[in-house]
Amino acid sequence: MPFMFIDQCKLSLQAECNVQGVLVSDPRDGVPSFGLVEKGRTESMEAAENLEVNLTADTVTAEELTKKLVIVSSDFKRAIETAQIMHSHFKPKTPIKTDVALRERDFGEFNRAPWKEALPIILENDRVNPTERVRGCEPVPEMVVRVMRALKTIEEEYTDKIVVIISHSNPLQVLWALCNGVSSTERFKDLKHFKNCEVREFKFV
């Protein structure tokens, strides 16, 4: 079954949290608030158009898209707003599905911290203590487990569907690593990161 990845977190460079320059990973903040700003909504529409081009290039008809397209999203507001724009563009019969396992990595004490200051510390902690929850930050191996579980569930539930996954930078990097056969929690960070509005396709086996 084909999966399409939409990296909302790259889109969220134009969301409220990234305009403010802070990390938002706590669902108490990310679910009710910190949605897309106007440029982020525009980029989401561009992503929908890019996705349509990719799909129609594979000779998928508009009728097939209506029947087969399924959008599965993180429940964070910035992801949901991206999913809603996608759903409005394609008008599939299946409503948007949400999965908490697609949420951004839990950055613990660094939630709402300036990302320019927090990320170097987080990356160094990942290198030195990859399996430890340092300052409440979710270890990469734990994130891999939850993202893999989400992907397996989606695969089992939506056989013969075209699935669009809307998530955040860290979870999507894990998904992309898994489909490329990269299991090391260190190596997945070295893979090519998603660009704004970039759509990637893979078949999960």
Secondary structure by P-SEA (a helix, b strand, c coil): cbbbbbcccccccccccccccccccccccccccccccaaaaaaaaaaaaaaaaaaaaacccaaaaaccbbbbbcccaaaaaaaaaaaaaccccccbbbbcccccccccccccccccccaaaaaaaaaacccccccccccaaaaaaaaaaaaaaaaaaccccbbbbbbcaaaaaaaaaaaaccccccccccccccccbbbbbbbcc
